[in-house]
Amino acid sequence: MIPAPATDPLDLVAARVRRPDFATWRAQVDATRGCSAPIHLRGASAVLDRDGAVLLERSGDVLAPCGNRRESVCPACSDRYAADAFHLLRAGLAGDDTKNVPATVTNRPRAFLTLTAPSFGPVHTRKVTARGHVIPCGCGDRHHPDDPRLSTARDPESYDYVGAVLWQAHAGALWARFTTALRRALAAQLGVKTREFRDHARLSYAKVAEFQRRGLVHFHAVVRLDGPDGPVTPPPAGLDHTALRAAITHAAATATLTVARPDGSLMVLGWGAQLDLRAVTPSALRQVETEQGEMTDAALAGYIAKYATKGTGATTAADRPIRDIEHVQYLDIGPHHRAMIETAWELGGLDAYEALNLRRWAHMLGFRGHFLTKSQRFSTTFRAIRADRRLWRLRADLDALDRATDDPNAIPVDLETVTVINDWWPIHFGHHDDGERELAAGIAERHRSQRRSIPTTTPRRAA
């Protein structure tokens, strides 16, 4: 009699460990740093020298990380994304010669700002006095910090869900209006026309979107002023820290966008009244905030990189697109965020908003932009960082090949002369059962613990 397959996770773990291919499987999962949903690939790859001779070759089945940036979906790939984001951001803040950003950028006018969404109706709040006493909310209750009602609509019937979703859907366009207004304000301070601004200076920035508890995003951004050729040249003398802060304040107050509501009435979109604006100070790798409220380079890079890996979260919305509105009732979310999803779905069915593709982004409460974006000259790119990582791995493989060569007079392989040929195709997505998922989660946690145990006073290579 054939025994029934194991269903208990511990039994599945034990069964996976006993399989003869466990060592190979574990090594592949370890190479993905414990990815929660790896891509199973089948095929072959080869590294050829300039004469076409095969230097390295591999074939069979391999695992590739899913690459999802959201911590709630894949902690392992989220960690890698955060590490890449940290190095990208810090290069633009503190400079990095390997990324073609000089260290002199620390002397440029820079600012860290947070742009928030406007109000679309009263929400439950929790304010505390200087003595620690909780002030009653407008609903009359003194909310606990973990009260799920916090930041949700006090009166769902009067809350402007349509306005909230439309603002969210246009948040990226509103940021573009903000940067345009910022360049216009800086050009005015220089006494030149806006179209001539780039001949005198360049605005460089990196921003990240973060969801607030009320389901609307706000943008954290670091802005830097360079010369016309980017980070290698300083801005003109007329643009300093004071001028930059004044221009940001003006742009945040004046940047607007007008859209139509479903009934045809016009709605003016703008930023919320709250603007958090701080200076950025040079630092070593101290990940601390100064007593004056200024942000250090490393602290700011880590702060923005952390939020770049956040999704909407289980308490805010869904991590995956919604294919059928009926499925919303099964999501573990509150009524406020459920109403935003349903509003986005309803608006997505109207011809007037077809270009917004809101049903595709209903799980994001209508937000359609990228979580982390930057201007062209701010620093390096994710593509360049990942290419460096692939090159580093190729160099390590070729160095190992050189060490294994018996001929002491062999010439080391030149990376400039090799050709890499890949021929892989996907055959499966994710782990096969809960046992593999449990083992992968353990591997991911080990890598995470090892990374966190590295002293913060020494630079770290992106994993």
N, C-alpha and C positions, 0 to 999 in steps of 0.2 A: 504494500500500500504506500503511495506517494504522500509524504507529509504535506500539510497545507503550508503555503508560504507564510513567512513571518510578517506580522503587521505591527507589532509593538516596536517603537523606535529603537529601544535598547537591543531587541532581538535583531533588528535590521542592521544596526551598527556592528553587532557581533558577527552576523553573517557576512557583511562586507569585509571585515578585517580578515576573516578566514579564507576569503577567495584568493586563489594563487596570483592574481594580477594586482593585489592590493598595493604592493610597493610601487608599482608603476603608476597606478591611479593616484596614490597619495603624492608622488613627486609632481605629477601634472597639476593637481589641485594646489599644491604648495607653490608652484610657479605662478598660478593666478592669484596667490595670496589669500586663498580661501573664498573665491568668488561665489556668491549665492546662487547664481544662475549662469554657469559657464556655457559657452558655445562649443559643441563637439564638432570638430573638423576632421575631414579625411582627405588625404592627398599626399603631396610631397613637396619638398623644397631643396634647392641646391645652391651652393656658392661656387662660382666659377672664377678662375683667374683670367688674366688678359689673353691667354692662349686657348681658353675654353676648357681647360682641365678642371675636373671636379675636385674642389678642396674639401667641402663638407656636403653631406647629403643626409636627408632624413625622410622617412615616409611612414604611413600608417595613420593612426588616430591620435589627435592632440586636443587639448582644451585651450580655449581662448577666453579671457575675461569678458563679461558682458559689457563693461564700460559705462554702466548706469551711474550717474553722478549723485543720485538721491540716497541718502543714508538709510531711509526707511525701506528702500528696495534692495540695495546691496551695500552693506557697510564696507566691504573690502574695496570695491571699485570707487566708492565714495571717498575713502581715505586717500586713494591714489589721485583722484581728481583734486582733492583739497591740497595735496602736496604740490601738484603741478600749478594750481591756482596761487598758492603761496609764493612759489618761485617767480611766477609771472608778475605778480603784484609787487613783490619786494624788489624785483629788478627795476621796475618803474619808479619805485620810491627811494631806494638807496643806491641804485646803479649796479651794474654787473657787466664787466668787460666781455665776458663770454657770451653775453646776450646783446652786445653792441649798445649798451646804455652806460654812459660815463658816470662816475661817482659824483660829478659836479651837479647832477640833478637835485642833490640835497640842498643846494643853495638857491634853487628856483622858488618863486612864489607858489605855494601849495596850500591846499585847504581840504578838509574832510567835511562833507555835508551829508545831511539826511533830509530827503524830501518826502513828505507824507501825503496821504490822500485826504481830501476834504471830508466833511461830515455829510452823511446822507440820512441822518436821523439820530435821536438820542439812543445811547447804548448803556448797558449796565457798567458801572465803573466802581473802582475801589480806591479811594484816596485816604491818605493817612496824615494826621497832623504831625507837627514837629515832636510832640510827646508820644507819638505812636498810637494815638486813638484813631480808630476807623471812622471816617465821615460817612453818614448814611448816603446811599445812592439815591437817585431820583425816584426809584421805585419804593423807597422807604426802608430797604434792607441794608444791613451792614455785611457786605459780601466777604466770604472767606477767600483767601488767595487762590484756592483750587475750585472755586465755584464755577461750574461750566457755563453759567449765564454771563459771566464777565465778557464784555466787549460785544455781546450780541444785542439785537434790537430790543429796546424796552417795549415798544409797540410795533409788532411785525406788520400790522395793518397799515400803519402810516409810514413805515420805513421805505425809503426810495430804493428798492432793489433794482429797478430798471436803470436808474442813474448810476448806482454802484457798479453794475456789470458793464455799462457803457464806458464809464471812466476807466475801469480795469482793462477793457479791451483796447482802449486808446492810450494806455499809460506809456507805451513805447514811443508813440508819436508825440505825446506831450513832452517826453524827455528830449526828443529832437527839437521841439520848439524852445525848450529851456536852453539847450546849447546854442541855438541860433540867437536867442535873446542875450545870452552871455557874451558871445562874440561881438554882437552889436554894441553892448555896453562897454566892452573893453576897447573897441574901435573908437567909440566916442571919447573915452578918456585919453586916447592917443591923438585925437583930433584928425582921424582918417576915416574914409568911407568903409563901410562894412566889407565890401568886396575887395578892399585893399588890405584888410587885416592880415591875411595870410602872408603878405609880403613883408610884414613887420614882426609878427609873432604867430605862435601856433598854440591852440588849446588842446592839451592832452588829458585824457581821463580814463578811469576804469570804474565801473559801477556794478553793483549786485542788487538784485531784488530780494526782499524778504517779506514773507506774509505776516501780517499782524493778526492778532486773535480775532479781529472783526472780519477777517477774510479779505482784506484789501492789502495790496503790496505797498511798501515804501522803498525808496532807493537810497542805498548807502553809496557814496561816490567819493573818490579822491580826484581832485582836479589840479593840474600842474600847468604852468605857463612856460613855454619854451620859445626859442628864437624861430625864425622862419624855416630853418632846416631841421627842426625837431630837437631832440635831447642833446645834440652835439653843440648847439648854439644857445646863448642866453637870450632872454627877452629884452626888449628895449628898456631903457632906464625909467620910462614913464609908467611902467607896469610893475608894481611891487605887491607885497602881501596885502596892504591896505586897499589898494585898487582892486585886487582880485576879490576880496571879501565884499566890497561895496558892489561890485558887478554881480556877484552871485546873489546877494540879497535882492537887488533890483530885478534880476532875471527870474528868480523864484516867484516874485510878486506879480510879474507882468506876463509871463508865458501862459498863454491860453489856447484853447482849441474849441471850435464850435461844431457840434454834431446835432443831428435831428433825433428826437424821440419817436417812438412808434406812432404817436398821434400827429406828428408833423411839427410840433413845437420845437424851438431851438433850445439847446442846452450848452452853456459855456463851461468847459472843463478847465480846471486849474489845479494848482497844488494847495494842500492844506496850509493853514496859517502858521503851523509849527515848523520852524526851520532850525535844525541843529547844525551849527557851523563852528568848526574848530580848526586851529592851526595844526600843521604837521611838523614835528621836530626831528632832526637827524638822531640816529641812535646806533648803538651796536646791536647785537641780537638780544637785547633786553625786551622781553614781551611784557611790558608793563605800561601803565598810563601815568603821565606826569601829574603832579599835584595841581597844576594850573588847568587841567582839563584838556591839555594838548595830547595828541596821539603820536607815539613814536613810530618809526618806519615799520619795525618788525611787528609791533602790536597791531598796527592797522592792517598789514598784510594778512596776519593770522585771523583778524576779526572778519575781514571781507571774505577770505577763503572759507571760513567756517560756514557762513551763510550761503555760499555758493553751492554747498552740498545739501541744503535743506529743501525738501519738497514742501507741499502744503501741509503734510502731516495727517495722521489718521483722524485727529480731532478737527481738522479744517476742511478737508475734501478727500479726493481719491488720488492714488498715485498712478493710476492708469486711465486711459481714455474710456469714456462711457459709450457703449454701443446702443443701449436701449434705456430710455428714461425710466422704465419700470424697475431697472436694477438699482436705482438710487435708494429705494426703500430698504435695501439690504446693506447699505453702507453704514459704518459705525460713525455717524456724524450727528451733530445737533440740528435742530429745526432751522436755525439761522443760516447755516451754510448749505443745508438742503434747499432752502428757498433760493439761494444764490445760484446753485446748480440748475434748479428748475427754471429760473428766470433766464439764464444763459441758454438753456435748451430751447425755451420758447422763442426768444429773440433770434436764435439761430435758424428757426424755421421761417422767418420773415424775409421776403425778397430784398427789403431795404438794407438788411445786414448780411446779405449773402457773402460779401467780400471779407467779412470778419471771421467767417468759418467758426462761429461760436459753439456749435455742437461738438466740434472736435476738441475745443478747449473748455468745455463745460466742467470737466474734472478739475481744472485749474481756476475755477470760478471766473472764467472769462479772460484771465491773463494770458496773452499770446506771445509775450516776448521771451528772450533768453534771460536766464538768471544772471549770467556774468557776461558783460560786454566791455569792450575797451576801444579807444580810438587807435588808429593805425600806428601812430608813433609813440604810444605810451611806453611800450616795452616789447618783449618778444611775444610769440604766439604759442598756443597749445600745440599746434602742429610741429613747430620747431623743437619744443621741449620733448615731445614724443619721438621725434626723429632722432634727437640726441640719445634718448634712452635705447632705441633700437640699434643705433651705431655703437653705443657702449657695449651692448650685449654681443654684437657681431665681433667687435674687437676682442672681447673676452674669449669668445669661441676660437678665434683665429690664434690668439696668444696661446691658448691651451694646445692647439694643433702644432704650433711652433715648438712648444716644450716637449711634445710627444715625438718630434722628429729626431731620428737617430743621427742624422748628418749634422755635425757641428758647424759646417760651412754653409748651411742652408740660409738663404736670404729671407728675412721676415716678410710676411705678406703685407703689401701696401693696400690699405682700404680704398685708395683712389682708383685702383685697377681691378677690383673685383666686381662681379655682377651677381646679384641675388635674384633667383627665380623662384616664385611661390605659385603653387597650384593647389589650393585648398577649397573645399566646399562644405557647407554645414550639413550635418546629418541628424543632429538632435540639439535641443535647447534645454538647459537646466539639468539638475541632478535627477537620477532615476527614481529615488525613493527618499523617505525621511531619514534613513540611516546615512546615506551619503550627505544629505543636507546637514545633519548633526555633526558629522565629522568635519565637513568643510567649515562650519561655524566655529568649531574649536580651533582649526588652523588659522582662520581669520583673526580670532581673538588673540592667539599667540603672536601673530605678526603685529597686531595693534599694540600689545603690551610691550613688545620689543622696541617698537618705534617710540613709544612714550617714555621708555626708560633711558633713551639717549639724552644726555644733558642738553638743555636749551641754549647753552652758551657756546655750542659748537655748531657750525653749519651742517645741514643734513642734505644728502642727495635725495631727490624725489624717487620714490619707490618705483 
